[in-house]
Amino acid sequence: MIMKIKCPSCQAVLSIPPAAAGKVVKCPCGTQLRAPGAPAGGAPAGGAPKSQAGIVSGPAAGQAAPRRRAAPTAVDAGLFDELTESDLQPISQAGMPAVGPAGSGNTNKLLQEHAATAGGGSGGNFRVGPLASPWIRLGAALIDGFIINLIVLPMMWVGWVLFVQMAFDVEGLNAAFQAAQTDQEKSYRAGQLLAGALMAYGLTYFFAGILPLTIFSIMLTKFGQTPGKKLCKIRIVRADNKQLPGFVKAVVVRSWLGQLVASIPVVGLVGVLLIFGAKRQTLWDMMAGTIVVES
């Protein structure tokens, strides 16, 4: 008859076959416990076995007496007190996680954490390997920069020619500046020309950057990767549980706020050099609580 015992550490319910009665079994969480077994000594209720002549059977003359196995220790009487009907679910194999609400939560969590730290995945369809090399990350950043410029620069030129010059009349402002007669008028026209040029350049760069910004944000949110990181086979994950960081941590904190911090000369340089530390985290990695691993 299949027995069921509950692990006192993780509350997982284990199915114990009759052959394991009285033996020490191991829960997936690592706790060792003894399965209920036969009474101490293992002797049947009728006493010691006898031969057909009624004499107690024993070792033959000249033979050493067989070594008696130590009796199993007593099982905690309260081990099954907390079992409910929901705990008594069928379990396919002894030592496997319980199928049911009692053991599945803690056991699955332990299995996920083990898989994440052992490089077997973190709950998603990807591998979590060791920390990525700083030089691989540099290569991924250079690839990302090349891809961004490949998208942005042509779009900036098209936007400047087809939209910005007509909307802000940059040529007209320049002509008015050249035609100014007095110093006061030249200063006024120069201010107009500078303001128009800055607004035109800013809007052009903004509209040209929408496409790569959208692509990178989606990839970081869904996969923890930019195009460069995907080509270099590395990925951003959370430092605490090796899961994907999500939109807020990966995009808002690490990417957007990180870029603002990196634009500060001294702070940005120090933030990059921190990548050579033991955890290989840049300053924006620390801000978001992320690490970059091989995938």
C-alpha distance (Angstrom), angle and dihedral (degrees) to the residues before:
residue distance angle dihedral
M1 . . .
I2 3.77 . .
M3 3.81 112.2 .
K4 3.78 125.7 -153.9
I5 3.79 125.2 -150.2
K6 3.76 130.6 178.1
C7 3.80 120.2 -132.1
P8 3.85 108.2 -123.8
S9 3.82 91.0 -147.9
C10 3.82 105.3 50.2
Q11 3.83 99.1 10.6
A12 3.81 91.5 -125.4
V13 3.83 114.5 153.7
L14 3.80 112.7 -131.0
S15 3.80 127.3 -160.5
I16 3.81 110.7 -136.4
P17 3.84 120.8 -162.4
P18 3.81 119.1 -138.2
A19 3.82 91.3 -107.7
A20 3.82 89.8 65.1
A21 3.80 94.9 54.8
G22 3.79 110.9 133.9
K23 3.80 92.7 8.5
V24 3.79 131.1 114.1
V25 3.79 112.1 -101.5
K26 3.79 128.1 -170.7
C27 3.83 124.9 -131.8
P28 3.86 117.9 -142.2
C29 3.81 87.4 -111.2
G30 3.83 89.3 62.6
T31 3.81 99.3 -106.0
Q32 3.81 114.7 136.4
L33 3.78 119.1 -146.4
R34 3.80 135.9 166.0
A35 3.78 119.9 -113.3
P36 3.82 117.9 -132.1
G37 3.81 110.2 -93.2
A38 3.80 145.8 164.9
P39 3.81 120.9 -44.1
A40 3.78 118.3 -78.9
G41 3.79 111.4 -72.5
G42 3.79 93.1 20.4
A43 3.82 93.1 -121.4
P44 3.81 119.3 147.4
A45 3.78 121.0 -112.5
G46 3.82 93.1 -102.8
G47 3.81 94.2 63.5
A48 3.80 128.9 -117.4
P49 3.83 118.2 -6.4
K50 3.79 116.8 -98.8
S51 3.78 133.5 -153.7
Q52 3.76 123.9 -119.0
A53 3.80 90.3 -91.3
G54 3.80 91.2 55.0
I55 3.77 94.9 -107.2
V56 3.74 119.4 131.1
S57 3.76 108.5 -103.6
G58 3.77 118.0 -127.0
P59 3.79 143.5 147.5
A60 3.76 118.9 -42.7
A61 3.77 120.5 -105.1
G62 3.74 112.9 -74.6
Q63 3.79 93.6 18.5
A64 3.79 124.1 113.7
A65 3.76 117.1 -113.7
P66 3.80 112.6 -100.5
R67 3.77 115.6 -101.9
R68 3.76 112.0 -105.9
R69 3.79 117.9 -132.0
A70 3.78 116.7 -123.3
A71 3.78 113.5 -103.6
P72 3.77 115.5 -108.1
T73 3.73 115.9 -101.7
A74 3.75 119.1 -106.8
V75 3.79 118.4 -87.8
D76 3.77 120.3 -123.9
A77 3.77 105.3 -95.2
G78 3.79 91.9 -144.6
L79 3.80 94.8 53.2
F80 3.81 93.3 103.3
D81 3.81 98.4 36.2
E82 3.80 94.1 102.2
L83 3.81 96.9 48.6
T84 3.79 115.6 121.3
E85 3.77 133.5 -179.6
S86 3.77 90.3 -94.1
D87 3.82 88.9 57.9
L88 3.80 93.1 55.9
Q89 3.79 97.0 79.8
P90 3.82 123.6 142.6
I91 3.79 114.4 -93.2
S92 3.76 118.1 -159.4
Q93 3.79 98.7 -149.6
A94 3.75 137.8 11.7
G95 3.77 112.2 -102.4
M96 3.82 94.7 23.6
P97 3.85 123.0 116.9
A98 3.76 114.9 -83.0
V99 3.80 118.9 -101.7
G100 3.73 102.8 -133.2
P101 3.79 143.1 59.6
A102 3.81 94.8 -78.4
G103 3.79 99.8 64.7
S104 3.76 106.5 12.0
G105 3.80 98.8 79.6
N106 3.79 100.9 53.0
T107 3.79 94.6 32.7
N108 3.81 94.2 50.6
K109 3.79 90.0 47.6
L110 3.80 90.8 53.3
L111 3.79 91.6 47.8
Q112 3.81 92.0 49.7
E113 3.80 92.5 49.3
H114 3.79 91.0 48.5
A115 3.80 91.8 49.0
A116 3.79 91.6 48.8
T117 3.81 94.4 51.6
A118 3.80 94.6 39.4
G119 3.81 94.1 54.2
G120 3.77 97.0 -110.4
G121 3.78 99.5 117.5
S122 3.80 134.9 -71.3
G123 3.76 103.5 -120.1
G124 3.80 93.6 -66.6
N125 3.79 131.0 82.4
F126 3.77 95.2 -89.7
R127 3.77 140.3 86.7
V128 3.79 122.3 -112.3
G129 3.78 107.2 -147.8
P130 3.81 132.8 170.4
L131 3.79 123.9 -55.6
A132 3.78 112.8 -65.8
S133 3.79 119.1 -109.9
P134 3.83 116.0 -105.6
W135 3.81 89.0 -125.6
I136 3.80 92.6 54.4
R137 3.79 88.9 50.3
L138 3.81 89.8 50.3
G139 3.80 89.6 52.6
A140 3.80 90.7 50.1
A141 3.83 90.6 50.5
L142 3.83 91.4 51.2
I143 3.81 90.6 50.5
D144 3.81 90.4 49.6
G145 3.80 91.0 50.2
F146 3.79 91.6 50.5
I147 3.83 91.7 49.6
I148 3.81 92.2 48.1
N149 3.81 92.7 51.0
L150 3.79 90.5 45.0
I151 3.81 88.6 58.9
V152 3.80 101.9 33.4
L153 3.82 103.9 44.9
P154 3.84 97.6 57.1
M155 3.80 90.5 43.7
M156 3.81 90.6 50.3
W157 3.79 91.4 52.6
V158 3.81 92.8 47.8
G159 3.81 91.7 46.3
W160 3.80 92.6 48.5
V161 3.79 94.1 49.9
L162 3.80 100.0 40.1
F163 3.78 103.1 32.9
V164 3.78 119.7 8.9
Q165 3.79 101.0 50.5
M166 3.78 91.5 51.0
A167 3.79 95.4 42.5
F168 3.80 96.1 49.3
D169 3.82 98.3 26.6
V170 3.78 92.4 -135.3
E171 3.81 91.8 173.2
G172 3.81 90.7 52.3
L173 3.80 91.9 50.4
N174 3.81 90.0 49.4
A175 3.80 91.3 49.8
A176 3.80 91.1 49.5
F177 3.79 90.1 51.3
Q178 3.80 91.7 51.4
A179 3.81 91.2 48.8
A180 3.80 95.2 50.6
Q181 3.79 113.0 121.4
T182 3.79 105.2 -167.4
D183 3.79 130.8 48.4
Q184 3.78 90.8 -118.1
E185 3.80 92.1 54.1
K186 3.82 91.3 45.8
S187 3.80 90.6 52.7
Y188 3.79 90.6 50.0
R189 3.81 93.1 47.8
A190 3.83 90.9 45.4
G191 3.80 89.8 54.7
Q192 3.79 90.8 50.2
L193 3.79 91.8 48.4
L194 3.82 93.2 48.5
A195 3.81 93.7 47.2
G196 3.80 91.9 47.2
A197 3.80 92.6 48.5
L198 3.82 93.3 48.7
M199 3.80 93.0 48.0
A200 3.78 91.1 45.8
Y201 3.81 92.9 49.9
G202 3.81 93.3 44.7
L203 3.79 94.7 50.0
T204 3.79 91.6 44.3
Y205 3.79 92.2 52.5
F206 3.82 91.3 44.8
F207 3.80 95.1 52.5
A208 3.79 91.8 41.7
G209 3.80 90.7 51.4
I210 3.82 96.3 51.4
L211 3.80 93.6 84.5
P212 3.84 98.6 51.0
L213 3.80 90.4 39.1
T214 3.80 90.5 55.1
I215 3.81 93.7 45.6
F216 3.80 94.0 48.4
S217 3.83 93.7 45.2
I218 3.81 93.0 51.7
M219 3.80 93.0 46.9
L220 3.81 93.3 47.3
T221 3.80 91.9 48.9
K222 3.81 97.8 45.7
F223 3.80 101.9 32.1
G224 3.83 108.3 12.5
Q225 3.80 88.0 -121.9
T226 3.78 140.9 106.8
P227 3.82 118.8 -152.2
G228 3.80 89.8 -95.6
K229 3.80 93.2 49.3
K230 3.79 90.6 48.3
L231 3.81 91.5 52.9
C232 3.82 90.3 47.5
K233 3.82 91.5 45.9
I234 3.79 97.2 -122.8
R235 3.80 130.0 125.1
I236 3.81 141.4 -163.8
V237 3.82 114.2 -120.9
R238 3.78 135.8 166.2
A239 3.78 113.1 -88.0
D240 3.81 94.5 -137.4
N241 3.83 103.0 52.0
K242 3.84 106.5 4.6
Q243 3.83 90.9 -118.8
L244 3.81 125.2 135.6
P245 3.81 108.9 -78.8
G246 3.82 96.7 -135.2
F247 3.80 131.4 -143.3
V248 3.82 99.7 -55.4
K249 3.80 97.9 48.7
A250 3.81 99.2 33.7
V251 3.81 100.6 37.9
V252 3.81 111.0 19.1
V253 3.81 100.2 35.8
R254 3.80 105.4 24.1
S255 3.81 100.0 33.8
W256 3.81 108.9 27.1
L257 3.81 101.2 29.7
G258 3.79 89.4 35.2
Q259 3.81 90.8 57.2
L260 3.80 90.5 51.9
V261 3.81 90.8 51.3
A262 3.81 91.3 45.4
S263 3.81 90.0 55.1
I264 3.83 89.6 66.3
P265 3.83 101.8 92.1
V266 3.82 103.9 -136.2
V267 3.80 96.5 27.6
G268 3.79 91.6 48.9
L269 3.81 92.8 51.5
V270 3.80 92.9 48.6
G271 3.80 89.8 45.7
V272 3.79 90.9 56.9
L273 3.82 95.2 44.7
L274 3.80 90.8 55.8
I275 3.81 86.4 74.9
F276 3.82 88.1 81.4
G277 3.82 91.2 64.0
A278 3.80 125.2 105.1
K279 3.82 93.5 -90.1
R280 3.83 93.2 39.9
Q281 3.79 91.6 -134.7
T282 3.78 123.5 151.3
L283 3.78 118.7 -145.6
W284 3.82 90.8 -95.8
D285 3.81 89.4 49.9
M286 3.80 87.9 56.6
M287 3.80 90.8 46.9
A288 3.82 91.5 54.1
G289 3.82 97.3 34.4
T290 3.80 92.5 -121.3
I291 3.80 138.9 134.3
V292 3.80 131.8 -163.6
V293 3.81 116.3 -125.5
E294 3.77 137.4 177.1
S295 3.79 111.9 -94.5
